[in-house]
Amino acid sequence: MRQIDVHKVADAARFNGFHGRVLLWCALIIIFDGYDLAVAGIAVPSIMKDMGVTAQNAGFMVSAALFGMMFGAIFLGTIADKIGRRKAIAICIGLFSIFTAAAGFTHDPYTFSAMRFLAGLGIGGVMPNVVAQMTEYAPKRIRSTMVTLMFSGYAVGGMLAALLGKGLIVTYGWSSVFLAAGFPIVLVPFILKWLPESMPYLIKKNRIEELKMIVARIEPNYRPDANDRFSLPAEDRAEGAQIGKLFLDGRGFSTLMFWVAFFMCLFMVYALSSWLTKLMASAGYSLGSALTFVLVLNFGAVIGAVGGGWLADRFHIKYVLVGMYALAAVSITLLGYKVPTEALFILVGLAGASTIGTQIVTYAYAGQFYPMAIRSTGIGWASGVGRSGAILAPIVIGTLVGMALPLEKNFMAIAVPAVIAMIAVLLINNKRSASAQHEEVSGTSSAPSSHVVSSASGA
C-alpha cells in the first residue's frame, strides 16, 4: 500500500498542461468578474441621465454591488469548503452573469440596485474560490506568479469594460454593456466538467478515483494503483467548523492582521477609482477622458500584480508586500502635488500597481497562509471584511472633497491606509502559515515531484 500526501505532490510538481488549463480557466473567470465589477462605473453617467437620478443616488446604486460582494465573499467563500469549490464557483458565475444582465433590463434605481446586489454576491464569492483553486494546484516554486498572473485578469476585465463600454453605450445605450455580461453563463457546464475539484474535499468525500486522475495529471510519473491511500497534513483536513479554524494553531492574530490589510488596501483601490478623475480635474489637469485614467490605473495594476508575484517567488512574499505598500504611500501622496503631465501618468500607473496590484499579491499571500481545507474560508473572510473598506472609501473621500481641502490633503488621506496595511503585514506571523509549517514537517518542499510520490509511498 502506498501512502501519498497530495499536498507534497502539488507543491513539488513541475508546470505542465494541467496547470496551464487550471490557470486559463481561473484567469478567464476573473476577467469576466472584473468586467462585471467595472461595468457600472463605466455606464453610470448614462444611467443617471436615463433614470433621472442624482449623483448621490447613483453612488448608492453603484455601491449596491459592493454590499453584495462583502456578503458573497464571506458566505460563498465559506460554503465552498463544504459543497466543493467547483460547485461554488459555478454558483458564483451564474449569479453575476444572470443578475448583471438582468440589471440591463431595469428602468428604476431600486430594481437596478437589487440586481446589482445579487450580482455582487457572485462577484465577491468567486474571488476567494479561484485564488484558493490556483493556490492549491500551482507548483510551490511559481505559486505567487501563477496566482497573481491569474488575478491580473481582474484588471484586464476592467480595461475590457472601459474599451467596450465607450463603443457600445454610444451605439446601443447603457443596457448593452450589462446584457453582454450575461455571456459567462454558457461556461458553467464546461467548468463543472473540466475544472478540477479541491483535493481535500475529494478525500473528505472519499472520491478516490477522481482524486487519482487529478494526481496523475499533476504528476505524469504517477501510476494509479488500487491500494493507493491519499492523505493530507492534519492542518489541511476538511473537518470541523471552518470559521473557527481561522483562529486556531496560532493563526488568530495574523488572521486579524490580514483583515486590516485587506480593509486598508481595498479602501485605497476604491478611493482612487471613485475620486481620482474628479480630484485631478479640480486641480486643473487636462488628461483627457476618464477612460484614460481607467486604462492607465489598470495597466499599472497588471504590471504590479505580475511583477509582485514574480518577486514573491524569489523573495519572501511578506516583505515584497511591505515594499509595495510603501510604494503606494509614496506614489499616492505625490499625486497631490503639481507635476508634469508625463510624470502624473507614471504616478497613476504606480498607484495602480501598488494598490490594485498589491491587493492581488495580498490575496496570494492569504492563499499561502491558510491550509487547503480552510483556504477558501480564510480568503473569503479577509475579502469580505476588507470589502467594508471599499464601501466606506467613496463616502469618506467624498466627504473630504466636499470640505474643499487642499489637493495634497485628500491624497494623504488615501495614502495613510497604505502605511497601516504595511504595519499589519509586518505583524503577520509567517511561522504559523501553512507553507512554513509544511516545510518544517516534510523538509521536501523543493524535491522533484516524482520523488515526492515515491517518498510518500510505503509498504
C-alpha positions as CSV (number, residue, x, y, z in Angstrom):
1,M,0.0,0.0,0.0
2,R,1.3,3.5,-0.9
3,Q,0.5,6.4,1.3
4,I,0.6,9.6,-0.9
5,D,0.5,13.1,0.5
6,V,-1.3,15.1,-2.2
7,H,0.0,18.4,-0.6
8,K,3.5,17.3,-1.3
9,V,2.7,16.2,-4.8
10,A,1.1,19.6,-5.7
11,D,3.9,21.5,-4.1
12,A,6.7,19.7,-5.9
13,A,5.1,19.3,-9.3
14,R,6.6,20.7,-12.5
15,F,4.4,23.1,-14.5
16,N,2.6,21.1,-17.3
17,G,-0.6,21.3,-19.4
18,F,-2.8,20.5,-16.4
19,H,-1.6,23.6,-14.5
20,G,-1.9,25.7,-17.7
21,R,-5.6,24.7,-18.1
22,V,-6.3,25.5,-14.4
23,L,-4.6,28.9,-14.9
24,L,-6.6,29.5,-18.1
25,W,-10.0,28.7,-16.6
26,C,-9.3,30.7,-13.4
27,A,-8.0,33.7,-15.4
28,L,-11.0,33.7,-17.7
29,I,-13.4,33.6,-14.7
30,I,-11.6,36.6,-13.2
31,I,-11.7,38.6,-16.4
32,F,-15.5,38.3,-16.6
33,D,-15.6,39.0,-12.8
34,G,-13.6,42.2,-13.3
35,Y,-15.8,43.2,-16.2
36,D,-18.9,42.8,-14.1
37,L,-17.5,44.9,-11.3
38,A,-16.3,47.7,-13.6
39,V,-19.3,47.9,-15.9
40,A,-21.5,50.0,-13.6
41,G,-18.8,52.7,-13.2
42,I,-18.4,52.9,-17.0
43,A,-22.1,53.3,-17.5
44,V,-23.1,55.5,-14.6
45,P,-23.3,58.8,-16.4
46,S,-25.7,57.3,-19.0
47,I,-27.7,55.6,-16.2
48,M,-28.1,58.9,-14.3
49,K,-29.4,60.6,-17.4
50,D,-31.7,57.8,-18.4
51,M,-33.2,57.2,-14.9
52,G,-33.1,60.9,-13.8
53,V,-31.2,60.2,-10.6
54,T,-28.9,62.4,-8.6
55,A,-25.2,61.8,-8.1
56,Q,-25.9,60.7,-4.5
57,N,-28.5,58.1,-5.6
58,A,-26.2,56.9,-8.4
59,G,-23.5,56.4,-5.8
60,F,-25.8,54.2,-3.8
61,M,-26.7,52.2,-7.0
62,V,-23.1,51.5,-7.7
63,S,-22.4,50.6,-4.1
64,A,-25.1,48.0,-4.1
65,A,-22.8,45.6,-5.8
66,L,-20.1,46.3,-3.2
67,F,-22.5,45.3,-0.4
68,G,-23.3,42.1,-2.3
69,M,-19.6,41.4,-2.7
70,M,-19.0,41.7,1.0
71,F,-21.6,39.1,1.8
72,G,-20.7,36.9,-1.2
73,A,-17.0,36.8,-0.2
74,I,-17.8,35.7,3.3
75,F,-20.6,33.2,2.7
76,L,-19.8,31.8,-0.7
77,G,-16.2,31.5,0.2
78,T,-17.2,29.6,3.3
79,I,-19.6,27.2,1.7
80,A,-17.0,26.2,-0.9
81,D,-15.2,24.2,1.8
82,K,-18.5,22.4,2.4
83,I,-20.1,21.8,-1.0
84,G,-17.0,21.8,-3.1
85,R,-15.1,24.6,-4.8
86,R,-16.1,23.7,-8.3
87,K,-19.8,23.9,-7.5
88,A,-19.3,27.1,-5.5
89,I,-17.5,28.8,-8.5
90,A,-20.3,27.7,-10.8
91,I,-22.9,29.2,-8.5
92,C,-21.0,32.5,-8.4
93,I,-20.7,32.7,-12.2
94,G,-24.4,32.1,-12.5
95,L,-25.2,34.8,-10.0
96,F,-23.0,37.6,-11.5
97,S,-23.9,36.6,-15.1
98,I,-27.7,36.4,-14.7
99,F,-28.2,39.4,-12.4
100,T,-25.7,41.7,-14.2
101,A,-27.6,41.0,-17.4
102,A,-30.9,41.5,-15.6
103,A,-29.8,44.9,-14.5
104,G,-29.7,45.9,-18.2
105,F,-33.5,45.4,-18.3
106,T,-34.3,47.6,-15.3
107,H,-35.8,51.1,-15.6
108,D,-35.7,52.4,-12.0
109,P,-32.9,52.8,-9.4
110,Y,-34.4,50.4,-6.9
111,T,-34.7,47.4,-9.2
112,F,-31.3,48.2,-10.6
113,S,-29.7,48.3,-7.1
114,A,-31.4,44.9,-6.2
115,M,-30.0,43.3,-9.3
116,R,-26.5,44.7,-8.7
117,F,-26.6,43.5,-5.1
118,L,-27.4,39.9,-6.2
119,A,-24.7,40.1,-8.9
120,G,-22.3,41.3,-6.2
121,L,-22.8,38.1,-4.3
122,G,-21.3,36.2,-7.2
123,I,-18.6,38.8,-7.9
124,G,-17.4,38.7,-4.3
125,G,-17.8,35.0,-3.9
126,V,-15.8,33.9,-6.9
127,M,-12.6,35.8,-5.9
128,P,-11.6,33.7,-2.8
129,N,-12.6,30.5,-4.6
130,V,-10.4,31.0,-7.7
131,V,-7.5,32.2,-5.5
132,A,-7.8,29.0,-3.4
133,Q,-8.1,26.9,-6.5
134,M,-5.0,28.4,-8.1
135,T,-3.0,28.3,-4.9
136,E,-3.8,24.6,-4.3
137,Y,-2.7,23.4,-7.7
138,A,0.2,25.8,-8.6
139,P,3.7,24.3,-8.1
140,K,5.2,25.9,-5.0
141,R,8.2,27.5,-6.7
142,I,6.0,29.5,-9.1
143,R,2.8,29.8,-6.9
144,S,2.8,33.5,-6.3
145,T,3.5,34.2,-10.0
146,M,0.6,32.0,-11.1
147,V,-1.9,33.4,-8.6
148,T,-1.0,37.0,-9.4
149,L,-0.9,36.3,-13.2
150,M,-4.4,34.7,-12.9
151,F,-5.7,37.6,-10.8
152,S,-4.4,40.2,-13.2
153,G,-7.4,39.2,-15.3
154,Y,-9.4,41.4,-12.9
155,A,-7.6,44.5,-14.3
156,V,-8.0,43.1,-17.8
157,G,-11.7,42.8,-17.2
158,G,-11.8,46.5,-16.1
159,M,-10.0,47.6,-19.2
160,L,-12.3,45.5,-21.4
161,A,-15.3,47.2,-19.8
162,A,-13.8,50.6,-20.5
163,L,-13.0,49.8,-24.1
164,L,-16.2,48.0,-24.9
165,G,-18.3,50.4,-22.9
166,K,-17.4,53.5,-24.9
167,G,-18.4,52.0,-28.2
168,L,-21.5,50.0,-27.0
169,I,-23.0,52.8,-24.9
170,V,-22.8,55.4,-27.7
171,T,-24.4,53.0,-30.2
172,Y,-26.8,50.8,-28.3
173,G,-27.2,52.5,-24.9
174,W,-26.0,51.7,-21.4
175,S,-28.1,48.5,-21.1
176,S,-25.9,46.8,-23.8
177,V,-22.8,46.6,-21.6
178,F,-24.9,44.8,-18.9
179,L,-26.5,42.4,-21.4
180,A,-23.1,41.5,-22.7
181,A,-22.1,40.4,-19.2
182,G,-24.5,37.5,-19.4
183,F,-22.2,35.6,-21.7
184,P,-20.2,33.7,-19.0
185,I,-23.3,31.7,-18.1
186,V,-22.6,29.4,-21.1
187,L,-19.3,28.5,-19.4
188,V,-20.9,26.9,-16.4
189,P,-21.4,23.4,-17.8
190,F,-17.7,23.3,-19.1
191,I,-16.4,24.5,-15.7
192,L,-18.4,21.8,-13.9
193,K,-16.9,19.2,-16.2
194,W,-13.3,20.4,-16.7
195,L,-12.3,22.4,-13.6
196,P,-10.7,20.0,-11.0
197,E,-12.3,19.7,-7.6
198,S,-10.4,20.6,-4.4
199,M,-8.3,17.6,-3.3
200,P,-9.1,17.9,0.5
201,Y,-12.8,17.9,-0.5
202,L,-12.3,14.7,-2.6
203,I,-10.6,13.0,0.3
204,K,-13.3,14.0,2.7
205,K,-16.0,12.6,0.3
206,N,-13.9,9.5,-0.5
207,R,-14.0,10.2,-4.2
208,I,-10.7,8.4,-4.7
209,E,-10.9,7.5,-8.4
210,E,-11.4,11.2,-9.2
211,L,-8.5,12.1,-7.0
212,K,-6.3,9.5,-8.7
213,M,-7.0,11.1,-12.1
214,I,-6.1,14.5,-10.8
215,V,-2.8,13.3,-9.2
216,A,-1.9,11.6,-12.4
217,R,-2.3,14.9,-14.3
218,I,-0.3,16.8,-11.7
219,E,2.5,14.2,-11.7
220,P,2.7,12.3,-15.0
221,N,5.1,9.7,-13.4
222,Y,2.3,8.6,-11.0
223,R,0.6,5.3,-11.9
224,P,-2.7,4.7,-10.1
225,D,-2.9,1.5,-8.0
226,A,-5.9,0.0,-6.3
227,N,-4.1,0.0,-3.0
228,D,-3.1,3.7,-3.0
229,R,-4.1,5.7,0.0
230,F,-4.2,9.5,0.0
231,S,-3.5,11.7,2.9
232,L,-3.1,15.3,4.0
233,P,-1.2,17.1,6.8
234,A,-3.5,17.4,9.8
235,E,-4.0,21.1,9.3
236,D,-5.2,20.5,5.7
237,R,-8.0,18.1,6.6
238,A,-11.5,19.4,5.8
239,E,-13.1,18.6,9.1
240,G,-14.9,20.6,11.8
241,A,-16.0,24.2,12.0
242,Q,-14.2,26.1,9.2
243,I,-14.5,29.7,10.5
244,G,-13.2,28.8,14.0
245,K,-10.1,27.2,12.4
246,L,-9.0,30.6,11.2
247,F,-8.1,31.4,14.8
248,L,-6.6,28.0,15.8
249,D,-2.9,26.9,15.8
250,G,-1.6,30.4,16.5
251,R,-3.3,32.0,13.4
252,G,-5.8,34.2,15.3
253,F,-3.7,37.5,15.5
254,S,-2.4,37.0,11.9
255,T,-6.0,36.5,10.7
256,L,-6.9,39.9,12.2
257,M,-3.9,41.5,10.5
258,F,-4.9,40.1,7.1
259,W,-8.3,41.6,7.7
260,V,-6.8,45.0,8.4
261,A,-4.5,44.8,5.3
262,F,-7.5,43.8,3.1
263,F,-9.6,46.7,4.5
264,M,-6.9,49.3,4.0
265,C,-5.9,48.2,0.5
266,L,-9.5,48.0,-0.8
267,F,-10.1,51.4,0.8
268,M,-7.3,52.8,-1.4
269,V,-8.4,50.9,-4.5
270,Y,-12.0,52.3,-4.4
271,A,-11.0,55.7,-3.2
272,L,-8.8,56.1,-6.3
273,S,-11.3,54.5,-8.7
274,S,-14.1,56.8,-7.4
275,W,-12.3,60.1,-7.0
276,L,-9.1,60.2,-8.9
277,T,-10.6,61.8,-12.0
278,K,-12.6,64.4,-10.0
279,L,-9.6,65.3,-7.9
280,M,-7.3,65.8,-10.9
281,A,-9.9,67.8,-12.7
282,S,-10.3,70.1,-9.7
283,A,-6.5,70.6,-9.7
284,G,-6.6,71.9,-13.3
285,Y,-5.1,68.9,-15.0
286,S,-6.3,68.0,-18.5
287,L,-5.6,64.3,-19.1
288,G,-8.5,63.6,-21.5
289,S,-11.4,61.3,-20.7
290,A,-11.9,59.2,-17.6
291,L,-11.2,56.2,-19.9
292,T,-7.6,57.2,-20.0
293,F,-7.4,57.1,-16.2
294,V,-9.1,53.7,-16.1
295,L,-6.7,52.3,-18.6
296,V,-3.5,53.7,-17.0
297,L,-4.6,52.7,-13.5
298,N,-5.5,49.1,-14.6
299,F,-2.4,48.8,-16.8
300,G,-0.3,49.6,-13.8
301,A,-2.3,47.1,-11.8
302,V,-1.4,44.3,-14.3
303,I,2.3,45.2,-14.1
304,G,2.2,45.4,-10.3
305,A,0.4,42.1,-9.9
306,V,2.6,40.1,-12.2
307,G,5.8,41.9,-11.1
308,G,4.8,41.5,-7.5
309,G,4.1,37.8,-8.0
310,W,7.4,37.3,-9.7
311,L,9.3,39.0,-6.8
312,A,7.3,37.0,-4.3
313,D,8.5,33.7,-5.8
314,R,12.1,34.9,-5.4
315,F,12.0,36.7,-2.1
316,H,9.7,36.4,0.9
317,I,6.1,37.4,-0.2
318,K,5.6,39.2,3.2
319,Y,8.5,41.6,2.6
320,V,7.6,42.1,-1.1
321,L,4.2,43.3,0.2
322,V,5.7,45.6,2.7
323,G,7.7,47.3,-0.1
324,M,4.6,47.5,-2.4
325,Y,2.5,49.2,0.4
326,A,5.4,51.6,0.9
327,L,5.4,52.4,-2.8
328,A,1.6,53.0,-2.6
329,A,2.1,55.5,0.3
330,V,4.7,57.5,-1.7
331,S,3.1,57.4,-5.1
332,I,-0.4,58.4,-3.9
333,T,1.0,61.2,-1.7
334,L,2.9,62.6,-4.7
335,L,-0.4,62.7,-6.7
336,G,-1.4,65.7,-4.6
337,Y,1.4,67.9,-5.8
338,K,1.8,69.7,-9.1
339,V,3.9,67.6,-11.5
340,P,4.3,67.5,-15.3
341,T,1.7,65.6,-17.2
342,E,4.1,62.8,-18.1
343,A,5.1,62.3,-14.5
344,L,1.4,62.3,-13.5
345,F,0.8,59.3,-15.9
346,I,3.7,57.5,-14.3
347,L,2.4,58.2,-10.8
348,V,-1.1,57.0,-11.7
349,G,0.4,53.8,-13.1
350,L,2.5,53.3,-9.9
351,A,-0.6,53.9,-7.9
352,G,-2.5,51.2,-9.8
353,A,0.5,48.8,-9.4
354,S,0.8,49.4,-5.7
355,T,-2.9,49.4,-4.8
356,I,-4.9,47.0,-7.2
357,G,-1.7,45.1,-7.9
358,T,-0.8,44.9,-4.2
359,Q,-4.3,43.7,-3.4
360,I,-3.8,40.8,-5.8
361,V,-0.5,39.9,-4.2
362,T,-2.2,40.1,-0.8
363,Y,-4.7,37.6,-2.0
364,A,-1.8,35.3,-3.0
365,Y,-0.3,35.7,0.5
366,A,-3.5,34.8,2.2
367,G,-3.9,31.8,-0.1
368,Q,-0.5,30.5,1.0
369,F,-1.0,31.3,4.7
370,Y,-4.1,29.1,5.2
371,P,-4.2,25.3,5.0
372,M,-6.0,23.8,2.0
373,A,-9.1,22.8,3.9
374,I,-9.9,26.4,5.1
375,R,-8.2,28.3,2.3
376,S,-11.5,29.5,0.7
377,T,-12.9,30.4,4.1
378,G,-9.8,32.3,5.1
379,I,-9.6,34.3,1.9
380,G,-13.4,34.8,1.8
381,W,-13.5,36.3,5.3
382,A,-10.5,38.5,4.6
383,S,-12.1,39.7,1.4
384,G,-15.5,40.2,3.0
385,V,-14.2,42.2,5.9
386,G,-11.9,44.2,3.5
387,R,-14.9,44.9,1.3
388,S,-16.3,47.2,4.0
389,G,-13.2,49.4,3.2
390,A,-14.3,49.5,-0.4
391,I,-17.8,50.6,0.7
392,L,-16.5,53.3,3.1
393,A,-13.9,54.8,0.7
394,P,-16.2,56.7,-1.7
395,I,-18.1,58.1,1.2
396,V,-15.1,59.2,3.3
397,I,-13.1,60.7,0.5
398,G,-16.3,62.3,-0.9
399,T,-16.8,64.0,2.4
400,L,-13.3,65.3,2.3
401,V,-13.7,66.5,-1.2
402,G,-16.9,68.3,-0.1
403,M,-14.8,70.2,2.5
404,A,-12.7,71.7,-0.2
405,L,-9.4,70.8,1.4
406,P,-6.1,71.3,-0.4
407,L,-5.4,68.6,-3.0
408,E,-2.5,67.2,-1.1
409,K,-4.7,66.6,2.0
410,N,-7.1,64.5,0.0
411,F,-4.3,62.3,-1.4
412,M,-2.7,62.0,2.0
413,A,-6.0,60.6,3.4
414,I,-5.9,58.0,0.7
415,A,-2.2,57.2,1.3
416,V,-2.4,56.8,5.1
417,P,-4.1,53.3,4.8
418,A,-1.1,52.1,2.9
419,V,1.1,52.8,6.0
420,I,-1.4,51.0,8.2
421,A,-1.6,48.0,5.9
422,M,2.2,47.8,5.8
423,I,2.4,47.6,9.6
424,A,-0.4,44.9,9.6
425,V,1.5,42.8,7.1
426,L,4.8,43.2,9.1
427,L,2.9,41.8,12.2
428,I,1.7,38.7,10.4
429,N,3.4,35.6,12.0
430,N,4.5,33.7,9.0
431,K,5.8,30.8,11.1
432,R,2.1,30.0,11.6
433,S,1.4,29.8,7.9
434,A,0.5,26.5,6.2
435,S,3.5,26.7,3.9
436,A,6.0,27.3,6.7
437,Q,4.6,24.5,8.9
438,H,4.5,22.1,6.0
439,E,8.2,22.8,5.2
440,E,9.1,22.1,8.9
441,V,7.3,18.8,8.8
442,S,8.3,17.5,5.4
443,G,11.6,19.2,4.6
444,T,10.9,18.2,0.9
445,S,9.4,21.4,-0.5
446,S,12.0,21.6,-3.3
447,A,12.1,17.9,-4.2
448,P,11.1,16.8,-7.7
449,S,7.5,15.6,-7.8
450,S,8.4,12.1,-8.8
451,H,10.5,11.8,-5.6
452,V,7.5,13.1,-3.6
453,V,5.3,10.3,-4.8
454,S,7.8,7.6,-4.1
455,S,8.8,9.0,-0.7
456,A,5.1,9.3,0.2
457,S,4.7,5.6,-0.6
458,G,5.1,2.8,2.0
459,A,4.8,-0.9,2.1
